[in-house]
Amino acid sequence: MLVEVGTMVGWAQTLWTGFVVTIELSAICSATTVLLASLIAVARIHPRPLVRGLADAYADVARSIPLLALLLFVYYGLGRVAQSYGISAFWLAVFAITVSEAAYLSEVYRAALQAVPAGQQEAAASLGLPWWRMVWLVIVPQAIAPSLPTTVNAVVGIVKGSSLASLIAISEATLAATNLVSETFQPMGVYLTLTLMYLVILIPLSLAGKALEFRFGAIRPADKSGRTRRRSLISVTPEV
Amino acid sequence: MSSGYILKYVLEGAPITLEIAAGAWVLGTVLGLVLALARQPGGVLGFGAASVITILRCVPPLVLLYVVFFGLAAEGITIPAVPAAATALGLVEASFTAEYFRAGFLTVQSGQFDAARSLGLSRSSTFRLVVVPQAFIFAIPPLLNSFVALLKLATLASAVGAPEVLYRGQLVYEQSGQITTVVIVIILIYLLVTIPLTRAISVLERKMQRSMR
């Protein structure tokens, strides 16, 4: 179990090439997740019941499907078709992770939108703003700051979740480690090195999330009665 | 291959999924309570507990599972796939559970703490007899939610060959080649279990909040 520091540094250098892919995958997924979650959250407060219903149904269904299951379904189910259109497994992973994580994050964003005082909406309506301009100019800007802590926590969740992409043959950090294990036959040392590297990336992010939570308070999704509790200590990042 | 056969084949993995989730839930709850209690007084112990929580939060569960399953096996400690998955997921879960308990402790009014102390209870018995039982009640809904999350996380055990729902699904897909049926079966199983459970938990949570007021 005891591994020399020199060996570990060598392993870390090999794993780093995998981490480049992990970071790439996570960065793209973070951007697409925030975008999709915002759209879904706005749809979930839309005045039309049909739009609301569809967005709610998406969030309910997507949150019920385990991320790994979704990844495998997309890979086995759409892999061949996607390949014929020149779409690689990497983008299938982006798709699966985004669909899954955005469902959780949309719950939080919706709560943030609903936490904006109703008077703001009434004021905007009395100015004659159409619904979408009211949302874009009045509601969304006030919901951004309280959503920041959970967004950072969601990014931590996305980096952790990206390790599952190793199971659909994307050579990110975890797959790089598995390959290294088959060369070195030292799973404990290699996987602990991998763990350390994930910690180096994620602990600062996670602490930043904590700091933002301290600054803005965490948001819990409103329960079905529509009440939103702002200053709760329990954050609702998906437990991936 | 009939879809009935596929459904039956996949469902045979359900007890394993349940076993992994239940094992992880028990470990996560116990360890989470210990971490939350250790964190209370601050000082070296509190800092240690807080660090463990942060670290567990930042390790991908799959990587932790590999450490427990492959890592320990190479060091001569062989743990079968199911208990290994329950251990790894339980450790991850503990970092979340600890927060639920901490929130619970904070919700139990400080007046209760002072009252218990003024009755002559020691610090530790105040926690044991007054704070923890009440905090536990506050933590029930999030603890139940984390069980639902663990049912989903249990799919990771397929990566080390535990024959849970997703693994059985992969096997029957390899036999039959019927991806659509397998996907629909697994999605339906998860929808039918998690959505009613989640709904029931939020009803319970609302009832509890009303009775606390």
Chai-1 contact restraints between the chains, C-beta under 6 A:
chainA,res_idxA,chainB,res_idxB,connection_type,confidence,min_distance_angstrom,max_distance_angstrom,comment,restraint_id
A,M1,B,E75,contact,1.0,0.0,6.0,A-B,restraint_1
A,S64,B,Y190,contact,1.0,0.0,6.0,A-B,restraint_2
A,S64,B,L191,contact,1.0,0.0,6.0,A-B,restraint_3
A,S64,B,T194,contact,1.0,0.0,6.0,A-B,restraint_4
A,S64,B,I195,contact,1.0,0.0,6.0,A-B,restraint_5
A,I65,B,I187,contact,1.0,0.0,6.0,A-B,restraint_6
A,I65,B,Y190,contact,1.0,0.0,6.0,A-B,restraint_7
A,P66,B,K152,contact,1.0,0.0,6.0,A-B,restraint_8
A,P66,B,T155,contact,1.0,0.0,6.0,A-B,restraint_9
A,L68,B,T155,contact,1.0,0.0,6.0,A-B,restraint_10
A,L68,B,L156,contact,1.0,0.0,6.0,A-B,restraint_11
A,A69,B,T155,contact,1.0,0.0,6.0,A-B,restraint_12
A,A69,B,L166,contact,1.0,0.0,6.0,A-B,restraint_13
A,A69,B,I186,contact,1.0,0.0,6.0,A-B,restraint_14
A,F73,B,V183,contact,1.0,0.0,6.0,A-B,restraint_15
A,Y76,B,I179,contact,1.0,0.0,6.0,A-B,restraint_16
A,G77,B,I179,contact,1.0,0.0,6.0,A-B,restraint_17
A,K160,B,P60,contact,1.0,0.0,6.0,A-B,restraint_18
A,S163,B,P60,contact,1.0,0.0,6.0,A-B,restraint_19
A,S163,B,L62,contact,1.0,0.0,6.0,A-B,restraint_20
A,S163,B,V63,contact,1.0,0.0,6.0,A-B,restraint_21
A,L164,B,L62,contact,1.0,0.0,6.0,A-B,restraint_22
A,L167,B,A159,contact,1.0,0.0,6.0,A-B,restraint_23
A,P187,B,F70,contact,1.0,0.0,6.0,A-B,restraint_24
A,P187,B,G71,contact,1.0,0.0,6.0,A-B,restraint_25
A,P187,B,A74,contact,1.0,0.0,6.0,A-B,restraint_26
A,M188,B,G71,contact,1.0,0.0,6.0,A-B,restraint_27
A,M188,B,A74,contact,1.0,0.0,6.0,A-B,restraint_28
A,M188,B,E75,contact,1.0,0.0,6.0,A-B,restraint_29
A,Y191,B,Y66,contact,1.0,0.0,6.0,A-B,restraint_30
A,Y191,B,V67,contact,1.0,0.0,6.0,A-B,restraint_31
A,Y191,B,G71,contact,1.0,0.0,6.0,A-B,restraint_32
A,L194,B,V63,contact,1.0,0.0,6.0,A-B,restraint_33
A,T195,B,V59,contact,1.0,0.0,6.0,A-B,restraint_34
A,T195,B,V63,contact,1.0,0.0,6.0,A-B,restraint_35
A,L199,B,C58,contact,1.0,0.0,6.0,A-B,restraint_36
A,L202,B,C58,contact,1.0,0.0,6.0,A-B,restraint_37
A,I203,B,C58,contact,1.0,0.0,6.0,A-B,restraint_38
A,S206,B,R57,contact,1.0,0.0,6.0,A-B,restraint_39
A,S206,B,C58,contact,1.0,0.0,6.0,A-B,restraint_40
A,D223,B,S202,contact,1.0,0.0,6.0,A-B,restraint_41
A,D223,B,R206,contact,1.0,0.0,6.0,A-B,restraint_42
A,L233,B,A103,contact,1.0,0.0,6.0,A-B,restraint_43
A,I234,B,A103,contact,1.0,0.0,6.0,A-B,restraint_44
A,E239,B,F96,contact,1.0,0.0,6.0,A-B,restraint_45
A,E239,B,A149,contact,1.0,0.0,6.0,A-B,restraint_46
